[in-house]
Amino acid sequence: MDHGLAEERAGSESGASKALLASVVIMGVLIVLGLVVLVGTIVHRATHSQKASVFVAADSAQTRIALPLGGGEHVESVVPRSDGTLAVTLQSGDGARILLWSPEGGRIVGELDLGKPAQP
């Protein structure tokens, strides 16, 4: 009688271990698919970089605004501020500048020249 009970327990453990194995395989497949999607997204964004252009909608026409860039300057970052302006960081070999630009007015409302970085 004990022999039949042992066989019954072994059969139930086998079913539980099959379910656990199936769960592990499914989760492994989901992890691999997630990794493929992540790598694909990174590669797509890296190969399809777009140059930033600033446009202001005036009535129904779009007006292109040119930032006053000095020699060798490039846009490092653009950060929106709570007052509606954009803080545009310009970087060059001579240092950095931050421009406060009002998209609604289409003009520069402030400028901060950070100068050349200190040499160690």
C-alpha positions as CSV (number, residue, x, y, z in Angstrom):
1,M,0.0,0.0,0.0
2,D,2.9,2.4,0.7
3,H,4.3,1.5,-2.7
4,G,1.2,2.9,-4.5
5,L,1.3,6.1,-2.4
6,A,5.0,6.7,-3.4
7,E,4.1,6.2,-7.1
8,E,1.2,8.7,-6.8
9,R,3.5,11.3,-5.2
10,A,6.2,10.9,-7.8
11,G,3.6,11.4,-10.5
12,S,2.3,14.6,-9.0
13,E,5.9,16.0,-8.6
14,S,6.5,15.2,-12.2
15,G,3.5,17.2,-13.3
16,A,4.6,20.1,-11.1
17,S,8.1,20.0,-12.4
18,K,6.8,20.0,-16.0
19,A,4.7,23.1,-15.2
20,L,7.7,24.8,-13.7
21,L,9.9,23.9,-16.7
22,A,7.3,25.3,-19.1
23,S,7.1,28.5,-17.0
24,V,10.9,28.9,-17.1
25,V,11.0,28.3,-20.9
26,I,8.3,30.8,-21.5
27,M,10.0,33.4,-19.3
28,G,13.3,32.8,-21.1
29,V,11.6,33.3,-24.5
30,L,10.0,36.6,-23.2
31,I,13.4,37.8,-21.9
32,V,15.1,37.1,-25.3
33,L,12.3,38.8,-27.2
34,G,12.5,41.9,-24.9
35,L,16.2,42.0,-25.4
36,V,15.9,41.8,-29.2
37,V,13.3,44.7,-29.1
38,L,15.5,46.8,-26.9
39,V,18.6,46.3,-29.1
40,G,16.6,46.9,-32.2
41,T,15.2,50.2,-30.8
42,I,18.7,51.4,-29.8
43,V,20.1,50.5,-33.2
44,H,17.2,52.2,-35.0
45,R,17.6,55.4,-33.0
46,A,21.3,55.5,-33.5
47,T,21.2,55.0,-37.2
48,H,18.2,57.4,-37.8
49,S,19.5,60.4,-36.0
50,Q,17.8,63.6,-37.0
51,K,19.3,67.1,-37.0
52,A,17.4,69.4,-34.7
53,S,15.6,72.3,-36.4
54,V,13.6,74.8,-34.5
55,F,10.3,75.8,-36.0
56,V,7.7,78.3,-34.7
57,A,4.1,78.2,-35.9
58,A,3.0,81.6,-36.9
59,D,-0.7,81.6,-37.9
60,S,-0.8,78.6,-40.3
61,A,2.7,79.0,-41.7
62,Q,5.9,77.7,-40.2
63,T,8.8,80.1,-39.6
64,R,12.3,78.8,-39.3
65,I,14.3,80.4,-36.5
66,A,18.1,80.5,-36.8
67,L,20.1,80.5,-33.5
68,P,23.1,82.9,-33.4
69,L,25.8,80.3,-33.5
70,G,29.5,81.3,-33.3
71,G,32.3,79.6,-35.1
72,G,32.5,75.9,-34.2
73,E,29.5,76.0,-31.9
74,H,26.9,73.3,-31.8
75,V,23.7,72.7,-29.9
76,E,24.5,70.5,-26.8
77,S,21.0,70.4,-25.3
78,V,17.6,72.0,-25.3
79,V,15.6,72.1,-22.0
80,P,12.1,73.5,-21.6
81,R,11.5,75.8,-18.7
82,S,8.4,76.4,-16.6
83,D,8.0,80.0,-17.9
84,G,7.6,78.7,-21.5
85,T,11.2,79.5,-22.7
86,L,13.7,77.0,-23.8
87,A,17.3,76.9,-22.4
88,V,19.6,76.1,-25.3
89,T,23.1,75.1,-24.4
90,L,25.7,75.8,-27.1
91,Q,29.1,74.2,-26.9
92,S,32.4,75.1,-28.6
93,G,36.1,74.8,-28.0
94,D,36.1,78.2,-26.4
95,G,33.5,77.2,-23.8
96,A,29.7,77.1,-23.6
97,R,26.8,79.5,-23.8
98,I,23.2,79.2,-22.6
99,L,20.5,81.0,-24.6
100,L,17.0,81.5,-23.2
101,W,14.8,81.4,-26.2
102,S,11.1,82.3,-26.3
103,P,9.4,80.2,-28.9
104,E,6.2,82.3,-28.8
105,G,8.1,85.5,-29.5
106,G,10.7,83.8,-31.7
107,R,13.5,85.7,-30.0
108,I,16.4,85.3,-27.6
109,V,15.4,86.7,-24.2
110,G,18.7,86.0,-22.3
111,E,22.2,84.8,-22.7
112,L,24.8,83.4,-20.3
113,D,28.4,83.0,-21.5
114,L,30.2,80.3,-19.5
115,G,33.6,81.0,-21.0
116,K,36.4,78.6,-21.5
117,P,36.6,75.6,-19.2
118,A,39.3,75.7,-16.6
119,Q,42.5,73.6,-17.4
120,P,43.5,71.2,-14.6
